[in-house]
Amino acid sequence: MKKAWFLFFIIFVGFRGNAYEKADAFIVKVYDTKVKVVSPVKDDPNLSVIIENKTLVDIRGKIETGRGEILNYVNIKSRASTSLKLKRKDKEKIFFIPQSPPFQKVELKLGNRPYEIPPQT
């Protein structure tokens, strides 16, 4: 019986330490009042970005570098998602910018725990 409790404790503690979401691609979930981002742990010059529209309206936006170079435009229907393959040069910053409906610029940061971007007031 003691072995079972010890095993349970080890498994429980082991899984709690890594309980937050991880991904091999950027997963951007757009809600009505926030944007949630799950980022990959390791850097890869060929990044994938999955954008999920959790709102009731279509979303139009773009993926842009920190220098203003547009990498891709997106149009995502309500309750749908899209997947993009991007080539990143020189580890430059990448942003998702929702244009319609408008929302603030969302930086796609590598190696972070999942993070949320609340609306600007």
MODELLER restraints for C-alpha pairs under 7 A, 6 or more apart:
rsr = mdl.restraints
at = mdl.atoms
rsr.add(forms.Gaussian(group=physical.xy_distance, feature=features.Distance(at['CA:20:A'], at['CA:113:A']), mean=6.88, stdev=0.5))
rsr.add(forms.Gaussian(group=physical.xy_distance, feature=features.Distance(at['CA:21:A'], at['CA:38:A']), mean=6.83, stdev=0.5))
rsr.add(forms.Gaussian(group=physical.xy_distance, feature=features.Distance(at['CA:21:A'], at['CA:114:A']), mean=6.53, stdev=0.5))
rsr.add(forms.Gaussian(group=physical.xy_distance, feature=features.Distance(at['CA:22:A'], at['CA:38:A']), mean=6.58, stdev=0.5))
rsr.add(forms.Gaussian(group=physical.xy_distance, feature=features.Distance(at['CA:22:A'], at['CA:39:A']), mean=6.79, stdev=0.5))
rsr.add(forms.Gaussian(group=physical.xy_distance, feature=features.Distance(at['CA:22:A'], at['CA:40:A']), mean=6.40, stdev=0.5))
rsr.add(forms.Gaussian(group=physical.xy_distance, feature=features.Distance(at['CA:23:A'], at['CA:38:A']), mean=6.64, stdev=0.5))
rsr.add(forms.Gaussian(group=physical.xy_distance, feature=features.Distance(at['CA:23:A'], at['CA:39:A']), mean=6.11, stdev=0.5))
rsr.add(forms.Gaussian(group=physical.xy_distance, feature=features.Distance(at['CA:23:A'], at['CA:40:A']), mean=4.91, stdev=0.5))
rsr.add(forms.Gaussian(group=physical.xy_distance, feature=features.Distance(at['CA:24:A'], at['CA:40:A']), mean=4.83, stdev=0.5))
rsr.add(forms.Gaussian(group=physical.xy_distance, feature=features.Distance(at['CA:25:A'], at['CA:39:A']), mean=6.33, stdev=0.5))
rsr.add(forms.Gaussian(group=physical.xy_distance, feature=features.Distance(at['CA:25:A'], at['CA:40:A']), mean=5.24, stdev=0.5))
rsr.add(forms.Gaussian(group=physical.xy_distance, feature=features.Distance(at['CA:25:A'], at['CA:47:A']), mean=6.54, stdev=0.5))
rsr.add(forms.Gaussian(group=physical.xy_distance, feature=features.Distance(at['CA:25:A'], at['CA:48:A']), mean=4.95, stdev=0.5))
rsr.add(forms.Gaussian(group=physical.xy_distance, feature=features.Distance(at['CA:25:A'], at['CA:49:A']), mean=5.72, stdev=0.5))
rsr.add(forms.Gaussian(group=physical.xy_distance, feature=features.Distance(at['CA:26:A'], at['CA:37:A']), mean=6.92, stdev=0.5))
rsr.add(forms.Gaussian(group=physical.xy_distance, feature=features.Distance(at['CA:26:A'], at['CA:38:A']), mean=5.74, stdev=0.5))
rsr.add(forms.Gaussian(group=physical.xy_distance, feature=features.Distance(at['CA:26:A'], at['CA:39:A']), mean=4.60, stdev=0.5))
rsr.add(forms.Gaussian(group=physical.xy_distance, feature=features.Distance(at['CA:26:A'], at['CA:40:A']), mean=5.96, stdev=0.5))
rsr.add(forms.Gaussian(group=physical.xy_distance, feature=features.Distance(at['CA:26:A'], at['CA:48:A']), mean=6.26, stdev=0.5))
rsr.add(forms.Gaussian(group=physical.xy_distance, feature=features.Distance(at['CA:26:A'], at['CA:49:A']), mean=4.67, stdev=0.5))
rsr.add(forms.Gaussian(group=physical.xy_distance, feature=features.Distance(at['CA:26:A'], at['CA:50:A']), mean=6.04, stdev=0.5))
rsr.add(forms.Gaussian(group=physical.xy_distance, feature=features.Distance(at['CA:27:A'], at['CA:37:A']), mean=5.66, stdev=0.5))
rsr.add(forms.Gaussian(group=physical.xy_distance, feature=features.Distance(at['CA:27:A'], at['CA:38:A']), mean=5.05, stdev=0.5))
rsr.add(forms.Gaussian(group=physical.xy_distance, feature=features.Distance(at['CA:27:A'], at['CA:39:A']), mean=6.49, stdev=0.5))
rsr.add(forms.Gaussian(group=physical.xy_distance, feature=features.Distance(at['CA:27:A'], at['CA:49:A']), mean=6.01, stdev=0.5))
rsr.add(forms.Gaussian(group=physical.xy_distance, feature=features.Distance(at['CA:27:A'], at['CA:50:A']), mean=4.78, stdev=0.5))
rsr.add(forms.Gaussian(group=physical.xy_distance, feature=features.Distance(at['CA:27:A'], at['CA:51:A']), mean=5.95, stdev=0.5))
rsr.add(forms.Gaussian(group=physical.xy_distance, feature=features.Distance(at['CA:28:A'], at['CA:35:A']), mean=6.88, stdev=0.5))
rsr.add(forms.Gaussian(group=physical.xy_distance, feature=features.Distance(at['CA:28:A'], at['CA:36:A']), mean=5.85, stdev=0.5))
rsr.add(forms.Gaussian(group=physical.xy_distance, feature=features.Distance(at['CA:28:A'], at['CA:37:A']), mean=4.63, stdev=0.5))
rsr.add(forms.Gaussian(group=physical.xy_distance, feature=features.Distance(at['CA:28:A'], at['CA:38:A']), mean=6.58, stdev=0.5))
rsr.add(forms.Gaussian(group=physical.xy_distance, feature=features.Distance(at['CA:28:A'], at['CA:50:A']), mean=6.09, stdev=0.5))
rsr.add(forms.Gaussian(group=physical.xy_distance, feature=features.Distance(at['CA:28:A'], at['CA:51:A']), mean=4.69, stdev=0.5))
rsr.add(forms.Gaussian(group=physical.xy_distance, feature=features.Distance(at['CA:28:A'], at['CA:52:A']), mean=6.09, stdev=0.5))
rsr.add(forms.Gaussian(group=physical.xy_distance, feature=features.Distance(at['CA:29:A'], at['CA:35:A']), mean=5.67, stdev=0.5))
rsr.add(forms.Gaussian(group=physical.xy_distance, feature=features.Distance(at['CA:29:A'], at['CA:36:A']), mean=5.10, stdev=0.5))
rsr.add(forms.Gaussian(group=physical.xy_distance, feature=features.Distance(at['CA:29:A'], at['CA:37:A']), mean=6.35, stdev=0.5))
rsr.add(forms.Gaussian(group=physical.xy_distance, feature=features.Distance(at['CA:29:A'], at['CA:51:A']), mean=5.96, stdev=0.5))
rsr.add(forms.Gaussian(group=physical.xy_distance, feature=features.Distance(at['CA:29:A'], at['CA:52:A']), mean=4.74, stdev=0.5))
rsr.add(forms.Gaussian(group=physical.xy_distance, feature=features.Distance(at['CA:29:A'], at['CA:53:A']), mean=6.23, stdev=0.5))
rsr.add(forms.Gaussian(group=physical.xy_distance, feature=features.Distance(at['CA:29:A'], at['CA:54:A']), mean=6.69, stdev=0.5))
rsr.add(forms.Gaussian(group=physical.xy_distance, feature=features.Distance(at['CA:30:A'], at['CA:36:A']), mean=6.56, stdev=0.5))
rsr.add(forms.Gaussian(group=physical.xy_distance, feature=features.Distance(at['CA:30:A'], at['CA:52:A']), mean=6.12, stdev=0.5))
rsr.add(forms.Gaussian(group=physical.xy_distance, feature=features.Distance(at['CA:30:A'], at['CA:53:A']), mean=5.18, stdev=0.5))
rsr.add(forms.Gaussian(group=physical.xy_distance, feature=features.Distance(at['CA:30:A'], at['CA:54:A']), mean=5.62, stdev=0.5))
rsr.add(forms.Gaussian(group=physical.xy_distance, feature=features.Distance(at['CA:30:A'], at['CA:55:A']), mean=6.94, stdev=0.5))
rsr.add(forms.Gaussian(group=physical.xy_distance, feature=features.Distance(at['CA:31:A'], at['CA:53:A']), mean=6.89, stdev=0.5))
rsr.add(forms.Gaussian(group=physical.xy_distance, feature=features.Distance(at['CA:31:A'], at['CA:54:A']), mean=5.06, stdev=0.5))
rsr.add(forms.Gaussian(group=physical.xy_distance, feature=features.Distance(at['CA:31:A'], at['CA:55:A']), mean=5.40, stdev=0.5))
rsr.add(forms.Gaussian(group=physical.xy_distance, feature=features.Distance(at['CA:32:A'], at['CA:55:A']), mean=5.59, stdev=0.5))
rsr.add(forms.Gaussian(group=physical.xy_distance, feature=features.Distance(at['CA:33:A'], at['CA:118:A']), mean=6.62, stdev=0.5))
rsr.add(forms.Gaussian(group=physical.xy_distance, feature=features.Distance(at['CA:33:A'], at['CA:119:A']), mean=6.19, stdev=0.5))
rsr.add(forms.Gaussian(group=physical.xy_distance, feature=features.Distance(at['CA:34:A'], at['CA:116:A']), mean=6.64, stdev=0.5))
rsr.add(forms.Gaussian(group=physical.xy_distance, feature=features.Distance(at['CA:34:A'], at['CA:117:A']), mean=5.61, stdev=0.5))
rsr.add(forms.Gaussian(group=physical.xy_distance, feature=features.Distance(at['CA:34:A'], at['CA:118:A']), mean=4.67, stdev=0.5))
rsr.add(forms.Gaussian(group=physical.xy_distance, feature=features.Distance(at['CA:34:A'], at['CA:119:A']), mean=5.97, stdev=0.5))
rsr.add(forms.Gaussian(group=physical.xy_distance, feature=features.Distance(at['CA:35:A'], at['CA:116:A']), mean=5.54, stdev=0.5))
rsr.add(forms.Gaussian(group=physical.xy_distance, feature=features.Distance(at['CA:35:A'], at['CA:117:A']), mean=5.12, stdev=0.5))
rsr.add(forms.Gaussian(group=physical.xy_distance, feature=features.Distance(at['CA:35:A'], at['CA:118:A']), mean=6.71, stdev=0.5))
rsr.add(forms.Gaussian(group=physical.xy_distance, feature=features.Distance(at['CA:36:A'], at['CA:115:A']), mean=5.77, stdev=0.5))
rsr.add(forms.Gaussian(group=physical.xy_distance, feature=features.Distance(at['CA:36:A'], at['CA:116:A']), mean=4.30, stdev=0.5))
rsr.add(forms.Gaussian(group=physical.xy_distance, feature=features.Distance(at['CA:36:A'], at['CA:117:A']), mean=6.37, stdev=0.5))
rsr.add(forms.Gaussian(group=physical.xy_distance, feature=features.Distance(at['CA:37:A'], at['CA:114:A']), mean=5.54, stdev=0.5))
rsr.add(forms.Gaussian(group=physical.xy_distance, feature=features.Distance(at['CA:37:A'], at['CA:115:A']), mean=5.41, stdev=0.5))
rsr.add(forms.Gaussian(group=physical.xy_distance, feature=features.Distance(at['CA:37:A'], at['CA:116:A']), mean=6.20, stdev=0.5))
rsr.add(forms.Gaussian(group=physical.xy_distance, feature=features.Distance(at['CA:38:A'], at['CA:113:A']), mean=6.84, stdev=0.5))
rsr.add(forms.Gaussian(group=physical.xy_distance, feature=features.Distance(at['CA:38:A'], at['CA:114:A']), mean=4.47, stdev=0.5))
rsr.add(forms.Gaussian(group=physical.xy_distance, feature=features.Distance(at['CA:38:A'], at['CA:115:A']), mean=6.77, stdev=0.5))
rsr.add(forms.Gaussian(group=physical.xy_distance, feature=features.Distance(at['CA:39:A'], at['CA:109:A']), mean=6.59, stdev=0.5))
rsr.add(forms.Gaussian(group=physical.xy_distance, feature=features.Distance(at['CA:39:A'], at['CA:110:A']), mean=5.58, stdev=0.5))
rsr.add(forms.Gaussian(group=physical.xy_distance, feature=features.Distance(at['CA:39:A'], at['CA:111:A']), mean=5.99, stdev=0.5))
rsr.add(forms.Gaussian(group=physical.xy_distance, feature=features.Distance(at['CA:39:A'], at['CA:112:A']), mean=6.16, stdev=0.5))
rsr.add(forms.Gaussian(group=physical.xy_distance, feature=features.Distance(at['CA:39:A'], at['CA:114:A']), mean=6.60, stdev=0.5))
rsr.add(forms.Gaussian(group=physical.xy_distance, feature=features.Distance(at['CA:40:A'], at['CA:110:A']), mean=5.87, stdev=0.5))
rsr.add(forms.Gaussian(group=physical.xy_distance, feature=features.Distance(at['CA:40:A'], at['CA:111:A']), mean=5.58, stdev=0.5))
rsr.add(forms.Gaussian(group=physical.xy_distance, feature=features.Distance(at['CA:41:A'], at['CA:110:A']), mean=6.18, stdev=0.5))
rsr.add(forms.Gaussian(group=physical.xy_distance, feature=features.Distance(at['CA:41:A'], at['CA:111:A']), mean=3.94, stdev=0.5))
rsr.add(forms.Gaussian(group=physical.xy_distance, feature=features.Distance(at['CA:41:A'], at['CA:112:A']), mean=6.99, stdev=0.5))
rsr.add(forms.Gaussian(group=physical.xy_distance, feature=features.Distance(at['CA:42:A'], at['CA:111:A']), mean=6.30, stdev=0.5))
rsr.add(forms.Gaussian(group=physical.xy_distance, feature=features.Distance(at['CA:43:A'], at['CA:110:A']), mean=6.82, stdev=0.5))
rsr.add(forms.Gaussian(group=physical.xy_distance, feature=features.Distance(at['CA:45:A'], at['CA:87:A']), mean=5.63, stdev=0.5))
rsr.add(forms.Gaussian(group=physical.xy_distance, feature=features.Distance(at['CA:45:A'], at['CA:88:A']), mean=5.01, stdev=0.5))
rsr.add(forms.Gaussian(group=physical.xy_distance, feature=features.Distance(at['CA:45:A'], at['CA:89:A']), mean=6.81, stdev=0.5))
rsr.add(forms.Gaussian(group=physical.xy_distance, feature=features.Distance(at['CA:46:A'], at['CA:85:A']), mean=6.76, stdev=0.5))
rsr.add(forms.Gaussian(group=physical.xy_distance, feature=features.Distance(at['CA:46:A'], at['CA:86:A']), mean=5.65, stdev=0.5))
rsr.add(forms.Gaussian(group=physical.xy_distance, feature=features.Distance(at['CA:46:A'], at['CA:87:A']), mean=4.75, stdev=0.5))
rsr.add(forms.Gaussian(group=physical.xy_distance, feature=features.Distance(at['CA:46:A'], at['CA:88:A']), mean=6.46, stdev=0.5))
rsr.add(forms.Gaussian(group=physical.xy_distance, feature=features.Distance(at['CA:47:A'], at['CA:85:A']), mean=5.82, stdev=0.5))
rsr.add(forms.Gaussian(group=physical.xy_distance, feature=features.Distance(at['CA:47:A'], at['CA:86:A']), mean=5.07, stdev=0.5))
rsr.add(forms.Gaussian(group=physical.xy_distance, feature=features.Distance(at['CA:47:A'], at['CA:87:A']), mean=6.26, stdev=0.5))
rsr.add(forms.Gaussian(group=physical.xy_distance, feature=features.Distance(at['CA:48:A'], at['CA:83:A']), mean=6.97, stdev=0.5))
rsr.add(forms.Gaussian(group=physical.xy_distance, feature=features.Distance(at['CA:48:A'], at['CA:84:A']), mean=5.57, stdev=0.5))
rsr.add(forms.Gaussian(group=physical.xy_distance, feature=features.Distance(at['CA:48:A'], at['CA:85:A']), mean=4.57, stdev=0.5))
rsr.add(forms.Gaussian(group=physical.xy_distance, feature=features.Distance(at['CA:48:A'], at['CA:86:A']), mean=6.05, stdev=0.5))
rsr.add(forms.Gaussian(group=physical.xy_distance, feature=features.Distance(at['CA:49:A'], at['CA:83:A']), mean=5.71, stdev=0.5))
rsr.add(forms.Gaussian(group=physical.xy_distance, feature=features.Distance(at['CA:49:A'], at['CA:84:A']), mean=5.12, stdev=0.5))
rsr.add(forms.Gaussian(group=physical.xy_distance, feature=features.Distance(at['CA:49:A'], at['CA:85:A']), mean=6.47, stdev=0.5))
rsr.add(forms.Gaussian(group=physical.xy_distance, feature=features.Distance(at['CA:50:A'], at['CA:81:A']), mean=6.98, stdev=0.5))
rsr.add(forms.Gaussian(group=physical.xy_distance, feature=features.Distance(at['CA:50:A'], at['CA:82:A']), mean=5.72, stdev=0.5))
rsr.add(forms.Gaussian(group=physical.xy_distance, feature=features.Distance(at['CA:50:A'], at['CA:83:A']), mean=4.36, stdev=0.5))
rsr.add(forms.Gaussian(group=physical.xy_distance, feature=features.Distance(at['CA:50:A'], at['CA:84:A']), mean=6.34, stdev=0.5))
rsr.add(forms.Gaussian(group=physical.xy_distance, feature=features.Distance(at['CA:51:A'], at['CA:81:A']), mean=5.48, stdev=0.5))
rsr.add(forms.Gaussian(group=physical.xy_distance, feature=features.Distance(at['CA:51:A'], at['CA:82:A']), mean=5.46, stdev=0.5))
rsr.add(forms.Gaussian(group=physical.xy_distance, feature=features.Distance(at['CA:51:A'], at['CA:83:A']), mean=6.44, stdev=0.5))
rsr.add(forms.Gaussian(group=physical.xy_distance, feature=features.Distance(at['CA:52:A'], at['CA:80:A']), mean=6.08, stdev=0.5))
rsr.add(forms.Gaussian(group=physical.xy_distance, feature=features.Distance(at['CA:52:A'], at['CA:81:A']), mean=4.19, stdev=0.5))
rsr.add(forms.Gaussian(group=physical.xy_distance, feature=features.Distance(at['CA:52:A'], at['CA:82:A']), mean=6.66, stdev=0.5))
rsr.add(forms.Gaussian(group=physical.xy_distance, feature=features.Distance(at['CA:53:A'], at['CA:76:A']), mean=6.55, stdev=0.5))
rsr.add(forms.Gaussian(group=physical.xy_distance, feature=features.Distance(at['CA:53:A'], at['CA:78:A']), mean=5.87, stdev=0.5))
rsr.add(forms.Gaussian(group=physical.xy_distance, feature=features.Distance(at['CA:53:A'], at['CA:79:A']), mean=5.21, stdev=0.5))
rsr.add(forms.Gaussian(group=physical.xy_distance, feature=features.Distance(at['CA:53:A'], at['CA:80:A']), mean=5.49, stdev=0.5))
rsr.add(forms.Gaussian(group=physical.xy_distance, feature=features.Distance(at['CA:53:A'], at['CA:81:A']), mean=5.81, stdev=0.5))
rsr.add(forms.Gaussian(group=physical.xy_distance, feature=features.Distance(at['CA:54:A'], at['CA:78:A']), mean=6.83, stdev=0.5))
rsr.add(forms.Gaussian(group=physical.xy_distance, feature=features.Distance(at['CA:54:A'], at['CA:79:A']), mean=5.11, stdev=0.5))
rsr.add(forms.Gaussian(group=physical.xy_distance, feature=features.Distance(at['CA:55:A'], at['CA:78:A']), mean=5.86, stdev=0.5))
rsr.add(forms.Gaussian(group=physical.xy_distance, feature=features.Distance(at['CA:55:A'], at['CA:79:A']), mean=6.24, stdev=0.5))
rsr.add(forms.Gaussian(group=physical.xy_distance, feature=features.Distance(at['CA:56:A'], at['CA:78:A']), mean=5.12, stdev=0.5))
rsr.add(forms.Gaussian(group=physical.xy_distance, feature=features.Distance(at['CA:56:A'], at['CA:79:A']), mean=6.72, stdev=0.5))
rsr.add(forms.Gaussian(group=physical.xy_distance, feature=features.Distance(at['CA:57:A'], at['CA:77:A']), mean=6.99, stdev=0.5))
rsr.add(forms.Gaussian(group=physical.xy_distance, feature=features.Distance(at['CA:57:A'], at['CA:78:A']), mean=4.98, stdev=0.5))
rsr.add(forms.Gaussian(group=physical.xy_distance, feature=features.Distance(at['CA:58:A'], at['CA:76:A']), mean=5.64, stdev=0.5))
rsr.add(forms.Gaussian(group=physical.xy_distance, feature=features.Distance(at['CA:58:A'], at['CA:77:A']), mean=4.43, stdev=0.5))
rsr.add(forms.Gaussian(group=physical.xy_distance, feature=features.Distance(at['CA:58:A'], at['CA:78:A']), mean=4.82, stdev=0.5))
rsr.add(forms.Gaussian(group=physical.xy_distance, feature=features.Distance(at['CA:59:A'], at['CA:75:A']), mean=5.72, stdev=0.5))
rsr.add(forms.Gaussian(group=physical.xy_distance, feature=features.Distance(at['CA:59:A'], at['CA:76:A']), mean=5.17, stdev=0.5))
rsr.add(forms.Gaussian(group=physical.xy_distance, feature=features.Distance(at['CA:59:A'], at['CA:77:A']), mean=6.50, stdev=0.5))
rsr.add(forms.Gaussian(group=physical.xy_distance, feature=features.Distance(at['CA:59:A'], at['CA:98:A']), mean=6.91, stdev=0.5))
rsr.add(forms.Gaussian(group=physical.xy_distance, feature=features.Distance(at['CA:59:A'], at['CA:100:A']), mean=5.63, stdev=0.5))
rsr.add(forms.Gaussian(group=physical.xy_distance, feature=features.Distance(at['CA:59:A'], at['CA:101:A']), mean=6.33, stdev=0.5))
rsr.add(forms.Gaussian(group=physical.xy_distance, feature=features.Distance(at['CA:60:A'], at['CA:74:A']), mean=5.68, stdev=0.5))
rsr.add(forms.Gaussian(group=physical.xy_distance, feature=features.Distance(at['CA:60:A'], at['CA:75:A']), mean=4.51, stdev=0.5))
rsr.add(forms.Gaussian(group=physical.xy_distance, feature=features.Distance(at['CA:60:A'], at['CA:76:A']), mean=6.48, stdev=0.5))
rsr.add(forms.Gaussian(group=physical.xy_distance, feature=features.Distance(at['CA:60:A'], at['CA:98:A']), mean=6.05, stdev=0.5))
rsr.add(forms.Gaussian(group=physical.xy_distance, feature=features.Distance(at['CA:60:A'], at['CA:99:A']), mean=5.64, stdev=0.5))
rsr.add(forms.Gaussian(group=physical.xy_distance, feature=features.Distance(at['CA:60:A'], at['CA:100:A']), mean=5.08, stdev=0.5))
rsr.add(forms.Gaussian(group=physical.xy_distance, feature=features.Distance(at['CA:61:A'], at['CA:73:A']), mean=5.92, stdev=0.5))
rsr.add(forms.Gaussian(group=physical.xy_distance, feature=features.Distance(at['CA:61:A'], at['CA:74:A']), mean=5.33, stdev=0.5))
rsr.add(forms.Gaussian(group=physical.xy_distance, feature=features.Distance(at['CA:61:A'], at['CA:75:A']), mean=6.64, stdev=0.5))
rsr.add(forms.Gaussian(group=physical.xy_distance, feature=features.Distance(at['CA:61:A'], at['CA:97:A']), mean=5.44, stdev=0.5))
rsr.add(forms.Gaussian(group=physical.xy_distance, feature=features.Distance(at['CA:61:A'], at['CA:98:A']), mean=4.15, stdev=0.5))
rsr.add(forms.Gaussian(group=physical.xy_distance, feature=features.Distance(at['CA:61:A'], at['CA:99:A']), mean=4.81, stdev=0.5))
rsr.add(forms.Gaussian(group=physical.xy_distance, feature=features.Distance(at['CA:61:A'], at['CA:100:A']), mean=6.71, stdev=0.5))
rsr.add(forms.Gaussian(group=physical.xy_distance, feature=features.Distance(at['CA:62:A'], at['CA:72:A']), mean=5.65, stdev=0.5))
rsr.add(forms.Gaussian(group=physical.xy_distance, feature=features.Distance(at['CA:62:A'], at['CA:73:A']), mean=4.26, stdev=0.5))
rsr.add(forms.Gaussian(group=physical.xy_distance, feature=features.Distance(at['CA:62:A'], at['CA:74:A']), mean=5.75, stdev=0.5))
rsr.add(forms.Gaussian(group=physical.xy_distance, feature=features.Distance(at['CA:62:A'], at['CA:96:A']), mean=5.90, stdev=0.5))
rsr.add(forms.Gaussian(group=physical.xy_distance, feature=features.Distance(at['CA:62:A'], at['CA:97:A']), mean=5.34, stdev=0.5))
rsr.add(forms.Gaussian(group=physical.xy_distance, feature=features.Distance(at['CA:62:A'], at['CA:98:A']), mean=6.59, stdev=0.5))
rsr.add(forms.Gaussian(group=physical.xy_distance, feature=features.Distance(at['CA:63:A'], at['CA:70:A']), mean=6.06, stdev=0.5))
rsr.add(forms.Gaussian(group=physical.xy_distance, feature=features.Distance(at['CA:63:A'], at['CA:71:A']), mean=5.45, stdev=0.5))
rsr.add(forms.Gaussian(group=physical.xy_distance, feature=features.Distance(at['CA:63:A'], at['CA:72:A']), mean=5.17, stdev=0.5))
rsr.add(forms.Gaussian(group=physical.xy_distance, feature=features.Distance(at['CA:63:A'], at['CA:73:A']), mean=6.33, stdev=0.5))
rsr.add(forms.Gaussian(group=physical.xy_distance, feature=features.Distance(at['CA:63:A'], at['CA:95:A']), mean=5.65, stdev=0.5))
rsr.add(forms.Gaussian(group=physical.xy_distance, feature=features.Distance(at['CA:63:A'], at['CA:96:A']), mean=4.66, stdev=0.5))
rsr.add(forms.Gaussian(group=physical.xy_distance, feature=features.Distance(at['CA:63:A'], at['CA:97:A']), mean=6.32, stdev=0.5))
rsr.add(forms.Gaussian(group=physical.xy_distance, feature=features.Distance(at['CA:64:A'], at['CA:70:A']), mean=4.41, stdev=0.5))
rsr.add(forms.Gaussian(group=physical.xy_distance, feature=features.Distance(at['CA:64:A'], at['CA:71:A']), mean=5.45, stdev=0.5))
rsr.add(forms.Gaussian(group=physical.xy_distance, feature=features.Distance(at['CA:64:A'], at['CA:94:A']), mean=5.77, stdev=0.5))
rsr.add(forms.Gaussian(group=physical.xy_distance, feature=features.Distance(at['CA:64:A'], at['CA:95:A']), mean=5.22, stdev=0.5))
rsr.add(forms.Gaussian(group=physical.xy_distance, feature=features.Distance(at['CA:64:A'], at['CA:96:A']), mean=6.48, stdev=0.5))
rsr.add(forms.Gaussian(group=physical.xy_distance, feature=features.Distance(at['CA:65:A'], at['CA:92:A']), mean=6.73, stdev=0.5))
rsr.add(forms.Gaussian(group=physical.xy_distance, feature=features.Distance(at['CA:65:A'], at['CA:93:A']), mean=5.63, stdev=0.5))
rsr.add(forms.Gaussian(group=physical.xy_distance, feature=features.Distance(at['CA:65:A'], at['CA:94:A']), mean=4.48, stdev=0.5))
rsr.add(forms.Gaussian(group=physical.xy_distance, feature=features.Distance(at['CA:65:A'], at['CA:95:A']), mean=6.07, stdev=0.5))
rsr.add(forms.Gaussian(group=physical.xy_distance, feature=features.Distance(at['CA:66:A'], at['CA:92:A']), mean=6.55, stdev=0.5))
rsr.add(forms.Gaussian(group=physical.xy_distance, feature=features.Distance(at['CA:66:A'], at['CA:93:A']), mean=5.05, stdev=0.5))
rsr.add(forms.Gaussian(group=physical.xy_distance, feature=features.Distance(at['CA:66:A'], at['CA:94:A']), mean=6.00, stdev=0.5))
rsr.add(forms.Gaussian(group=physical.xy_distance, feature=features.Distance(at['CA:76:A'], at['CA:82:A']), mean=6.70, stdev=0.5))
rsr.add(forms.Gaussian(group=physical.xy_distance, feature=features.Distance(at['CA:94:A'], at['CA:107:A']), mean=5.99, stdev=0.5))
rsr.add(forms.Gaussian(group=physical.xy_distance, feature=features.Distance(at['CA:94:A'], at['CA:108:A']), mean=5.62, stdev=0.5))
rsr.add(forms.Gaussian(group=physical.xy_distance, feature=features.Distance(at['CA:95:A'], at['CA:105:A']), mean=6.40, stdev=0.5))
rsr.add(forms.Gaussian(group=physical.xy_distance, feature=features.Distance(at['CA:95:A'], at['CA:106:A']), mean=5.34, stdev=0.5))
rsr.add(forms.Gaussian(group=physical.xy_distance, feature=features.Distance(at['CA:95:A'], at['CA:107:A']), mean=4.39, stdev=0.5))
rsr.add(forms.Gaussian(group=physical.xy_distance, feature=features.Distance(at['CA:95:A'], at['CA:108:A']), mean=5.64, stdev=0.5))
rsr.add(forms.Gaussian(group=physical.xy_distance, feature=features.Distance(at['CA:96:A'], at['CA:105:A']), mean=6.09, stdev=0.5))
rsr.add(forms.Gaussian(group=physical.xy_distance, feature=features.Distance(at['CA:96:A'], at['CA:106:A']), mean=5.13, stdev=0.5))
rsr.add(forms.Gaussian(group=physical.xy_distance, feature=features.Distance(at['CA:96:A'], at['CA:107:A']), mean=6.48, stdev=0.5))
rsr.add(forms.Gaussian(group=physical.xy_distance, feature=features.Distance(at['CA:97:A'], at['CA:104:A']), mean=6.69, stdev=0.5))
rsr.add(forms.Gaussian(group=physical.xy_distance, feature=features.Distance(at['CA:97:A'], at['CA:105:A']), mean=4.72, stdev=0.5))
rsr.add(forms.Gaussian(group=physical.xy_distance, feature=features.Distance(at['CA:97:A'], at['CA:106:A']), mean=6.21, stdev=0.5))
rsr.add(forms.Gaussian(group=physical.xy_distance, feature=features.Distance(at['CA:103:A'], at['CA:119:A']), mean=6.93, stdev=0.5))
rsr.add(forms.Gaussian(group=physical.xy_distance, feature=features.Distance(at['CA:104:A'], at['CA:119:A']), mean=6.89, stdev=0.5))
rsr.add(forms.Gaussian(group=physical.xy_distance, feature=features.Distance(at['CA:104:A'], at['CA:120:A']), mean=6.96, stdev=0.5))
